[in-house]
Amino acid sequence: MVDIARLQSALRRTPSLAFRLFTDGERGRGPASLAACFAAKEAAAKALGAPPGCAGQTWKSPTTTPGAPSLAASGTVAEAAARRGVRHWHLSITHDGGLSVAMVVAEG
C-alpha cells in the first residue's frame, strides 16, 4: 500500500529517486499509477520473500504494464524467481482514498 501524495512528495524532493525506482516507461505515468507501480514492485519483492535490495534484487527488475495490470520480472528479480520456481505472476492493483494498493501472487 502506497500513499500517493507521500510518494509524489518524495519524488519532487528527490528527483533522482524516480530513476532508481522506475524504468523509462514507468516514469511517464501519473501519480496514482506510479504509486501503484511502486506498490506492485514492493509486493513482488515480498512474494519472493525479501525486500528489494536483499539478495541483489533491484527496484527496476520487476516492471508493470498499464491497463490490465501485469508484472514482468527481469534481471535480479527474474533470477530470484527462477530459484524459487516462479513461472507466473498475478497482479491486482486498486486506488482509493489517496492510496494505491497492489497484491502479487508468484505462482510456480
C-alpha positions as a printed Julia matrix, in Angstrom:
108×3 Matrix{Float64}:
  0.0     0.0     0.0
  1.44    3.37   -1.01
  0.2     6.84   -0.07
  0.02    8.62   -3.45
  0.72   12.11   -2.07
  3.64   10.87    0.02
  5.32    9.22   -2.98
  4.67   12.28   -5.13
  6.25   14.5    -2.44
  9.29   12.21   -2.18
  9.76   12.31   -5.97
  9.53   16.13   -6.0
 12.0    16.39   -3.09
 14.46   13.88   -4.62
 14.08   13.79   -8.43
 16.8    11.15   -8.82
 14.61    8.74   -6.85
 12.41    8.22   -9.91
 15.43    6.97  -11.86
 16.35    4.5    -9.12
 12.83    3.11   -8.71
 11.19    3.18  -12.14
 12.01    2.23  -15.72
 11.78    4.79  -18.54
  8.28    3.59  -19.45
  7.07    3.67  -15.88
  8.3     7.22  -15.17
  5.89    8.7   -17.72
  2.82    7.71  -15.68
  0.65    9.85  -13.43
  0.94    9.96   -9.62
 -1.63    7.24   -8.86
 -0.16    4.91  -11.47
  3.38    5.48  -10.19
  2.24    4.72   -6.65
  0.54    1.53   -7.88
  3.69    0.59   -9.76
  5.78    1.07   -6.61
  3.26   -0.96   -4.57
  3.47   -3.75   -7.15
  7.28   -3.79   -7.01
  7.17   -3.98   -3.22
  4.55   -6.74   -3.33
  6.65   -8.72   -5.83
  9.66   -8.5    -3.51
  7.54   -9.72   -0.61
  6.16  -12.57   -2.71
  9.77  -13.65   -3.24
 10.46  -13.41    0.48
 12.75  -10.4     0.52
 12.53   -6.64    0.14
 14.27   -5.13   -2.92
 17.96   -4.74   -2.33
 18.17   -8.06   -0.46
 19.92  -10.86   -2.29
 20.81   -8.41   -5.07
 17.25   -7.62   -6.13
 16.72   -4.14   -7.59
 13.63   -1.93   -7.84
 13.72   -1.74  -11.65
 13.77   -5.51  -12.17
 10.04   -6.06  -11.69
  8.16   -3.87  -14.2
  4.45   -3.25  -14.58
  2.3    -2.52  -17.61
 -0.72   -0.23  -17.51
 -4.24   -1.21  -18.5
 -4.93   -4.79  -17.49
 -2.13   -4.85  -14.94
  0.69   -7.28  -15.4
  4.11   -7.74  -13.9
  7.24   -8.89  -15.68
 10.4    -9.9   -13.9
 13.84   -9.32  -15.36
 17.39   -9.2   -14.09
 17.84   -9.9   -10.41
 14.14  -10.45   -9.72
 13.84  -12.98  -12.57
 16.86  -14.81  -11.13
 15.33  -14.87   -7.63
 12.0   -16.04   -9.09
 13.71  -18.83  -11.05
 15.48  -20.04   -7.9
 12.08  -20.28   -6.21
 10.38  -21.95   -9.18
  8.13  -18.98  -10.04
  6.73  -19.27  -13.57
  3.74  -16.9   -13.49
  2.94  -13.6   -11.8
 -0.57  -12.45  -10.91
 -1.06   -8.76  -10.12
 -4.06   -6.88   -8.75
 -3.99   -3.1    -8.3
 -6.52   -0.66   -6.87
 -6.63    3.04   -5.93
 -8.91    4.63   -3.34
 -8.79    7.39   -0.76
 -5.35    8.61   -1.81
 -3.82    5.13   -1.62
 -2.61    2.67   -4.23
 -2.63   -0.98   -3.25
 -1.12   -3.94   -5.09
 -1.18   -7.65   -4.45
  1.17  -10.05   -6.2
  0.99  -13.83   -6.32
  4.09  -15.63   -7.53
  2.97  -18.98   -8.93
  5.21  -21.96   -9.53
